Amino acid sequence: MKDSNFQQSGLSKCEVVIAGGGTAGHLLPGLAVAEELQKDGWNKDQIVFIGSARGLEKQLVPESGYRLWALTGRGLNGRRISLANFWNLIGICWAVVRAIWIIARLRPRVVLSLGGYAALPGALGAVILRVPLVLAEQNAAASATNRLLRNFAKAAAVPSPGTGLKNEVVTGNPIRDSVLEAHKLGRESRPELGWPRHDPVVVVFGGSLGSLRINRALWQAASSAQLPIIHHVVGRRDWHAVPSSLPENIRSLEYDDNLPKAIAAADLVVCRPGGSTSAELAVLGVPAILVPLPNAPNDHQRRNADVLVKAGFATVVDDAELDGKRLTTEIERMLSASQGSDDPDGERHRRSVGFPRATRNVADLVLIHASGKQSPNGRKKR
């Protein structure tokens, strides 16, 4: 088994290690915190990522200019005993050994764990070498990795109280500067996106890999109903399956680098309520149809969705109930409910229930423990 190091200077001393990745939901908050730390005078060489060779970090971290150690291994498939899980466990153990070796030579002042299987080797390396560990939890229910590490962490940055982690500090979930910029622009981005200024536009996506359930429901709806303009981010996994006979109002993309801008300019969003997506929607205040992943650990996606539903601008559709007919009905209902406003961007700003300063809050927590100072527990910043 081999690990990948994307810069020859990968073992020069750094200030902070950010452990995690695998998916955009786990990686993007870490990149956002890294960018925030640069505003405090840290340069990119002082920030190192340890993640998975199978994840998006293999591409996005080097593209962002940071050093990356991408280790082998993948998460366990449930708790069942199987040959695949045995080899996955061996891969994780080897990754932990490699992470200990890497952290011993990097000598960081603090390690930030983003949760998920990709964070485990780097976070355990911090525990074993007694480097201060800070957890960053993206969801309303803590991930298995962060729960495993909760007794060893100096603090846990969480999106809301009650995640089950010790030393919780309610910071919100870190979001990218591009989301905050999109929030300011709102519908003013429509000409740049090639959208009509006043016609309804719905953005549909299912995460970096995509969601087959959401994709199929949209394709069914497109074949049997007249939908508004749909900006559909299909995802890498199902891109090959896009029907060739879709109407012109369905605009399909494999991936969208400007997704925050599209979401902020849309009238409605259809998506999974992952941690990062839910945090962005909470700040943007855009109406949403949320389809929780049914097998998400601790049903955390449904708990993420509850915050937006309680705020009054989202609805939940169970995964098993989503088909073309149900999707059409919900789109029509949600668009009808939001029509007639003279100031849609103003309404969204008033609906915002997120933490626009979440990235700053988490960066502050990292800096506190990098300097060896104790953080005040339970503070809540927006």
Secondary structure, DSSP 8 states (H G I E B T S, - for coil): ---EESSTTTTS--SEEEE--SSHHHHHHHHHHHHHHHHTT--GGGEEEEEETTSTHHHHHHHTT-EEEEE------TT---HHHHHHHHHHHHHHHHHHHHHHHH--SEEEE--SGGGHHHHHHHHHTT--EEEE--SSS--HHHHHHTTT-SEEEESSS-SS-SSEEE------HHHHHHHHHGGGGHHHHT--SSS-EEEEE-SSS--HHHHHHHHHHHHHS---EEEEE--TTTGGG--TT--TTEEEES--TTHHHHHHH-SEEEE---HHHHHHHHHHT--EEE---TT-GGGHHHHHHHHHHHHTSEEE--GGG-SHHHHHHHHHHHHHHHTT-S-HHHHHHHH--S-TTHHHHHHHHHHHHHTT----TT-B--
